[in-house]
Amino acid sequence: IMGVDTTGRSLHRRGYRVYEHPAALKPTIASAMLLLSGWRPGETLIDPMCGGATIPIEAAMMAWNRAVNRDRRDFNLLRLRLFDADALEEERERLRIAEGGDPHPIYGLEKYPRHLEGGRRNAERAGVLETVNLRLGDATDPAFYPEDVSHIVVNPPYGVRMVPRERVRRLYPMFLRALKEAAGGATLTVITAAYRRFREAAEDVGVEIISSRRVLHGDLQTMIYLCQV
Ligand SMILES: C[S@@+](CC[C@H](N)C(=O)[O-])C[C@H]1O[C@@H](n2cnc3c(N)ncnc32)[C@H](O)[C@@H]1O
């Protein structure tokens, strides 16, 4: 079997990440979680622990019908002999014309000002700062959530890289309780490497896990859970 790498640099490198969050999520995984969540532009979406804002940015690009990597200039396929540069330019133009929409605000909460500021810088670089509403806030306090939240997509701390395990043990049930109060009936899509902690908290609080998927995030074995709050 022979393969040709037509991409080169990995597709998860979108080019908007001017602030590198220490526990950043791969944009390709963020995008897959959004598709899995069932969210559609126009519905109220929140990432309540948004860090460098990868999930809100990927959602905003979907809401604008913007092709990720549209302007990337270094695909390997550009060097193939049979490559048609005019056809690629035509396709880029077609994608530009197809862009648009009526994006509903996409919300992000973050507890620490330096990550919030970093998330705003990333959103600005991605050209979606006006679509994402990123605020300083605490995901465990129902008062910080907007009304009518229908979808929560989130990448909380796992207790591996940044936050002690003990804090995660307390965080997960507090977070799920806040969701029950602020967004009862909404859909929650969560990625975590602390899957036992998450399952215990979901059971304690009465959040139903509908499906689960194993995903390798870098060198970490994680699970993506789709839940009903
Ligand atoms: C795994 S990181 C998210 C990374 C993000 N998905 C990205 O790609 O940059 C988890 C984030 O949750 C934030 N966080 C932790 N506890 C929080 C809380 N109670 N409320 C809001 N944010 C919180 C942390 O500061 C951290 O930025």
The ligand as an SDF file (V2000), in Angstrom:
LIG
                    3D

 27 29  0  0  0  0  0  0  0  0999 V2000
   -8.6150   22.1230   30.0750 C   0  0  0  0  0  0  0  0  0  0  0  0
   -8.7030   23.8370   30.2080 S   0  0  0  0  0  0  0  0  0  0  0  0
   -9.6370   24.3400   28.7880 C   0  0  0  0  0  0  0  0  0  0  0  0
   -8.7610   24.5400   27.5820 C   0  0  0  0  0  0  0  0  0  0  0  0
   -9.5120   25.0430   26.3680 C   0  0  0  0  0  0  0  0  0  0  0  0
  -10.4750   24.0720   25.8910 N   0  0  0  0  0  0  0  0  0  0  0  0
   -8.5370   25.4340   25.2660 C   0  0  0  0  0  0  0  0  0  0  0  0
   -8.4950   24.7540   24.2280 O   0  0  0  0  0  0  0  0  0  0  0  0
   -7.7760   26.3830   25.4670 O   0  0  0  0  0  0  0  0  0  0  0  0
   -9.8680   24.0860   31.5040 C   0  0  0  0  0  0  0  0  0  0  0  0
  -10.0910   25.5390   31.8500 C   0  0  0  0  0  0  0  0  0  0  0  0
  -11.1020   25.6010   32.8450 O   0  0  0  0  0  0  0  0  0  0  0  0
  -10.8370   26.7100   33.6750 C   0  0  0  0  0  0  0  0  0  0  0  0
  -11.5870   26.5300   34.9280 N   0  0  0  0  0  0  0  0  0  0  0  0
  -11.3060   25.7010   35.9700 C   0  0  0  0  0  0  0  0  0  0  0  0
  -12.2610   25.8030   36.9210 N   0  0  0  0  0  0  0  0  0  0  0  0
  -13.1770   26.6910   36.4560 C   0  0  0  0  0  0  0  0  0  0  0  0
  -14.3960   27.2100   36.9630 C   0  0  0  0  0  0  0  0  0  0  0  0
  -14.8780   26.8320   38.1580 N   0  0  0  0  0  0  0  0  0  0  0  0
  -15.0750   28.1120   36.2230 N   0  0  0  0  0  0  0  0  0  0  0  0
  -14.6110   28.5220   35.0160 C   0  0  0  0  0  0  0  0  0  0  0  0
  -13.4430   28.0750   34.4790 N   0  0  0  0  0  0  0  0  0  0  0  0
  -12.7350   27.1650   35.1860 C   0  0  0  0  0  0  0  0  0  0  0  0
   -9.3280   26.6580   33.8260 C   0  0  0  0  0  0  0  0  0  0  0  0
   -8.8080   27.9110   34.2300 O   0  0  0  0  0  0  0  0  0  0  0  0
   -8.8880   26.2640   32.4200 C   0  0  0  0  0  0  0  0  0  0  0  0
   -8.6000   27.3990   31.6430 O   0  0  0  0  0  0  0  0  0  0  0  0
  1  2  1  0
  2  3  1  0
  2 10  1  0
  3  4  1  0
  4  5  1  0
  5  6  1  0
  5  7  1  0
  7  8  2  0
  7  9  1  0
 10 11  1  0
 11 12  1  0
 11 26  1  0
 12 13  1  0
 13 14  1  0
 13 24  1  0
 14 15  1  0
 14 23  1  0
 15 16  2  0
 16 17  1  0
 17 18  1  0
 17 23  2  0
 18 19  1  0
 18 20  2  0
 20 21  1  0
 21 22  2  0
 22 23  1  0
 24 25  1  0
 24 26  1  0
 26 27  1  0
M  CHG  2   2   1   9  -1
M  END
$$$$
